[in-house]
Amino acid sequence: MSDRREFLKTIAAAAAVMPVRSAVGAQAQAAQKPASSTIHKSTLISMLPRGMTYAERFALAREAGFEAIEMQTITKDEDAAEIKEASKKAGLRIHSVMNSDHWRFPLSSDDPKVVSDSVKGMETSLKNAVLWGADTVLLVPAVVDAKTSYQDAWTRSQRVIRERLLPMARDMKVTIAVEEVWNKFLLSPIEFAKYIDDFQSPLVRAYFDVGNVVIYAFPQDWIRTLGSRIVKIHLKDFNFDRRNGRFTWKNIGEGDIDWPEVRRALADIKYAGYVTTELDPGDAAYLKDVSARVDRFLAGEKPVVS
């Protein structure tokens, strides 16, 4: 009888502990994945079919599950007005503008005319942003080439941004978002961070592209180093076949990027903003698939279902 009582006490104690252990286990499992955040899902306008009107493209992006659009620079007033109406009608925010002229007319040029054309292009992009309610304009700040040294690219671009672009950005209350691209410039996260910090302005920040650094670095490392300097993020994947010297841009989850680790890095820096897919264009089914991949990435999972 005594043994039976002891046995029943043991069973009761175990039953009382089980819910606690289950809760602790669930918490530990949840801790392995990033907590939900205010990261928003966007797509680049160039991913949407060109044969459609802007209203149709915005509606398609909305149907695919995106929350916002990143536009490119528009020079015609009537087109800019049409885009504003399409955004309003679809209930899809334009959160950023990708400046169009920074490659053709780099700020790092030694030709004053080229620099002035670049500044003019940025002015148009900033005005687009104000019209559409976007809070950033993406800028490639310089191009290092046979004529432009690294030091010149740094010094010239910073001078033009500081003296000619920042005053406009302040007046229009729009952030200049500097992106790292394949321009032989800003080749490490430490250097990128210093470039941003030199301006000592909250209106010059980093637009980080996770795919652009994969050929020589790890995006999660850049994210943790840049930290709160990051204002916006581009998503695309990349595969580098080092043995054969070949590389290929890939859909999200199909390349070399460790997406769960990238997501953990974003959680580490408490990133809250927009992630914008920058991939090839496609139809409704393709866009819905890309959107679902981003959802899985944001949930801390692998973007592609095995």
C-alpha positions in Angstrom: 0.0 0.0 0.0 2.8 2.3 0.9 4.6 1.5 -2.3 1.4 2.3 -4.3 1.1 5.7 -2.6 4.7 6.5 -3.4 4.1 5.4 -7.0 1.0 7.6 -7.3 2.9 10.6 -5.8 5.6 10.1 -8.4 3.1 10.0 -11.3 1.4 13.2 -10.0 4.8 15.0 -9.6 5.8 14.0 -13.1 2.4 15.2 -14.5 2.9 18.6 -12.8 6.4 19.0 -14.2 5.5 18.0 -17.8 3.6 21.2 -18.7 6.5 23.2 -17.4 9.1 21.2 -19.3 6.9 21.4 -22.4 6.7 25.1 -22.1 10.5 25.4 -21.5 11.1 23.2 -24.5 8.8 25.2 -26.7 10.6 28.4 -25.6 14.0 26.9 -26.4 12.7 25.8 -29.8 11.2 29.2 -30.5 14.5 30.9 -29.5 16.2 29.1 -32.4 14.1 31.2 -34.8 14.1 35.0 -35.0 11.1 36.6 -33.2 8.6 38.3 -35.5 9.5 41.8 -36.4 8.4 44.8 -38.4 10.3 43.7 -41.5 8.2 44.4 -44.6 8.3 42.6 -47.9 8.9 44.6 -51.1 9.7 43.9 -54.7 11.5 46.0 -57.3 9.4 47.4 -60.1 11.6 45.7 -62.8 10.4 42.3 -61.5 6.9 43.1 -62.7 5.8 42.5 -66.3 6.6 45.5 -68.5 3.6 44.9 -70.8 1.2 45.9 -68.0 0.1 49.4 -66.9 1.5 50.6 -63.6 -1.9 50.0 -62.0 -1.9 46.4 -63.2 1.7 45.8 -62.1 1.0 47.2 -58.6 -2.1 45.1 -58.3 -0.2 42.0 -59.4 2.5 42.7 -56.7 -0.2 43.1 -54.1 -1.9 39.8 -55.1 1.5 38.1 -54.9 1.8 39.1 -51.3 4.2 42.1 -51.4 3.6 45.0 -49.1 5.6 47.7 -51.0 7.4 48.6 -54.3 10.8 50.0 -55.0 10.6 52.3 -58.0 13.2 53.5 -60.4 13.8 57.1 -61.4 11.0 58.6 -63.5 11.6 61.8 -65.5 8.2 62.4 -67.1 5.7 64.1 -64.8 2.7 62.3 -66.3 4.3 58.9 -65.6 5.2 59.9 -62.1 1.6 61.0 -61.5 0.3 57.7 -62.9 2.6 55.7 -60.6 1.4 57.7 -57.6 -2.2 56.9 -58.5 -1.4 53.2 -59.0 0.3 53.0 -55.6 -2.8 54.6 -54.0 -5.2 52.4 -55.8 -3.4 49.2 -54.9 -2.7 50.2 -51.3 0.9 49.4 -52.0 3.5 51.8 -50.6 6.5 53.0 -52.7 9.2 52.9 -50.0 12.3 53.7 -52.1 13.6 55.0 -55.4 16.5 53.5 -57.2 18.5 56.3 -58.8 19.1 55.7 -62.5 22.1 57.8 -63.5 24.8 56.9 -61.0 26.4 54.4 -63.4 26.3 56.5 -66.5 27.3 59.7 -64.6 29.3 58.7 -61.5 29.9 61.2 -58.7 33.6 60.1 -58.7 34.2 61.4 -62.3 36.9 64.1 -62.9 34.5 65.7 -65.4 32.4 68.5 -63.9 29.7 68.0 -66.5 29.4 64.3 -65.7 29.1 65.1 -62.0 26.5 67.8 -62.6 24.5 65.3 -64.7 24.7 62.8 -61.8 23.5 65.4 -59.3 20.6 66.3 -61.6 19.6 62.7 -61.7 19.7 62.4 -57.9 17.6 65.6 -57.7 14.9 64.0 -59.9 15.0 60.8 -57.8 14.6 62.8 -54.6 11.7 64.6 -56.1 10.2 61.3 -57.1 10.5 60.1 -53.5 8.8 63.2 -52.2 5.9 62.8 -54.7 5.4 59.1 -53.9 6.0 59.2 -50.2 9.3 57.2 -50.3 11.8 57.7 -47.5 15.0 56.7 -49.3 16.8 57.1 -52.6 19.4 54.4 -53.5 22.7 55.7 -54.7 25.8 54.0 -56.1 28.3 56.6 -54.9 31.3 56.0 -57.1 33.0 53.9 -59.7 36.7 52.9 -59.6 38.1 52.4 -63.1 41.4 52.9 -65.0 41.0 56.6 -64.8 39.6 56.9 -61.3 41.7 55.7 -58.3 40.2 54.3 -55.2 41.2 57.4 -53.2 39.8 59.7 -55.8 36.5 57.8 -55.9 36.3 58.1 -52.1 37.2 61.8 -51.8 35.3 63.0 -54.8 32.0 61.2 -54.1 32.0 62.2 -50.4 32.6 65.8 -51.4 29.7 65.9 -53.9 27.3 64.1 -51.5 28.2 66.4 -48.6 28.1 69.7 -50.6 25.5 69.1 -53.2 23.3 66.1 -52.3 22.9 66.3 -48.6 21.4 69.8 -48.6 18.7 68.6 -51.0 18.1 65.5 -49.0 17.6 67.6 -45.8 15.2 69.9 -47.5 13.1 67.0 -48.9 13.5 64.9 -45.8 14.7 61.8 -47.7 17.6 59.5 -46.8 20.4 58.8 -49.3 20.9 55.1 -49.1 24.4 54.1 -50.4 24.6 50.6 -51.9 27.6 48.3 -52.3 27.7 47.0 -55.9 30.3 45.6 -58.3 32.0 49.0 -58.8 35.4 48.0 -57.2 34.5 50.3 -54.3 33.5 49.8 -50.6 35.0 46.3 -50.6 34.7 45.5 -46.9 32.0 46.0 -44.3 34.5 48.0 -42.1 35.3 50.3 -44.9 31.6 50.7 -45.8 30.8 51.6 -42.2 33.5 54.2 -42.2 32.3 55.7 -45.5 28.8 56.2 -44.0 30.1 57.4 -40.6 32.3 60.1 -42.2 29.1 62.1 -43.1 28.0 62.3 -39.5 24.4 62.5 -40.8 21.3 60.4 -40.2 20.4 61.1 -43.9 23.3 59.0 -45.3 22.9 55.3 -44.5 23.6 51.9 -46.1 21.5 50.0 -48.6 22.8 46.5 -48.2 22.5 43.9 -51.0 23.0 40.4 -49.6 23.9 38.9 -53.0 26.5 41.4 -54.0 29.1 40.4 -51.5 28.8 36.6 -51.8 31.7 36.2 -54.3 34.2 37.3 -51.7 32.4 37.6 -48.3 29.5 36.5 -46.1 26.4 38.8 -46.0 25.7 37.9 -42.3 29.1 39.3 -41.4 28.4 42.6 -43.3 25.0 42.9 -41.6 26.4 42.6 -38.1 29.3 45.0 -38.9 27.1 47.6 -40.5 24.4 47.3 -37.9 22.1 50.2 -37.5 23.6 52.0 -40.5 21.5 49.7 -42.7 18.3 51.4 -43.8 17.1 49.1 -46.6 18.0 45.6 -47.9 18.0 43.9 -51.3 17.4 40.2 -51.6 18.9 37.9 -54.3 21.0 34.8 -54.2 24.3 34.0 -55.9 26.3 30.9 -56.8 30.0 30.9 -57.4 31.7 27.9 -59.0 35.2 28.6 -57.9 36.7 25.5 -59.5 35.5 26.5 -63.0 35.5 30.3 -62.5 31.8 30.7 -63.2 29.0 32.5 -61.3 25.3 32.8 -61.6 22.6 35.0 -60.0 20.0 32.7 -58.4 16.5 32.9 -57.0 16.3 33.2 -53.2 17.3 29.9 -51.6 19.0 28.4 -54.6 22.5 29.8 -54.2 25.3 29.9 -51.7 23.7 32.2 -49.1 23.0 30.8 -45.6 19.5 32.4 -45.4 18.7 31.3 -41.8 22.0 32.8 -40.7 21.3 36.0 -42.5 17.9 36.2 -40.8 19.6 35.7 -37.4 22.0 38.5 -38.2 19.1 40.8 -39.0 17.6 39.9 -35.7 20.9 40.6 -33.9 20.9 44.2 -35.2 17.2 44.5 -34.6 16.6 45.4 -38.2 13.1 46.8 -38.9 12.5 48.0 -42.4 12.0 46.8 -45.9 13.6 43.8 -47.7 13.2 44.2 -51.5 13.5 41.3 -54.0 15.8 42.1 -56.9 15.4 39.2 -59.3 14.4 38.5 -62.9 10.9 39.5 -63.9 8.1 36.9 -64.1 4.4 36.1 -64.1 1.9 35.8 -61.3 2.9 32.3 -60.3 6.6 33.2 -60.2 6.0 36.3 -58.1 3.9 34.3 -55.6 6.6 31.8 -55.3 9.3 34.5 -54.7 6.9 36.1 -52.1 6.5 32.7 -50.3 10.3 32.2 -50.3 10.7 35.6 -48.6 8.0 34.6 -46.0 10.0 31.5 -45.1 13.2 33.5 -44.9 11.7 36.0 -42.5 10.4 33.1 -40.4 14.0 31.9 -40.0 13.5 28.9 -42.4 15.2 27.9 -45.6 13.5 29.7 -48.4 13.1 26.6 -50.6 11.0 23.7 -49.4 12.9 20.4 -49.8 
